[in-house]
Amino acid sequence: MGRRTLPSVKQAIVTAMPLIAGFDPGTVTTPVGGHGLNAAKSR
């Protein structure tokens, strides 16, 4: 029997779905220097 069939797991999934759907798509970052990177250029 898979764990996803347990009532407590089903309820946890139902509760988490709106939270997961509301996540931001992400944050875009730009490296400005570091090991293996060239020095940052002036913008």
C-alpha positions in Angstrom: 0.0 0.0 0.0 1.5 3.4 -1.0 1.8 6.1 1.6 -0.1 8.5 -0.5 -3.3 6.5 0.1 -3.1 7.1 3.9 -5.8 9.6 4.9 -3.3 11.7 6.9 -1.1 12.0 3.8 -4.0 12.8 1.5 -5.0 15.6 3.9 -1.5 17.0 4.1 -1.3 17.1 0.3 -4.7 18.9 0.1 -3.6 21.4 2.7 -0.2 22.1 1.0 -1.4 22.5 -2.6 -2.5 26.1 -2.3 0.7 27.0 -0.5 2.8 25.4 -3.2 0.7 27.1 -5.9 1.3 30.5 -4.4 5.2 30.2 -4.5 6.9 32.9 -6.5 8.5 31.5 -9.7 11.9 32.3 -8.3 14.5 35.0 -8.0 17.0 35.9 -10.7 20.4 36.7 -9.5 23.5 37.9 -11.3 26.9 36.9 -10.1 29.2 39.9 -9.7 32.5 38.0 -9.0 34.0 35.1 -7.3 36.2 32.1 -7.8 36.3 31.2 -11.5 34.5 34.3 -12.7 36.0 37.4 -14.4 35.8 40.7 -12.6 32.5 42.4 -12.8 32.1 44.9 -15.6 30.8 48.5 -15.0 27.2 48.9 -16.0 
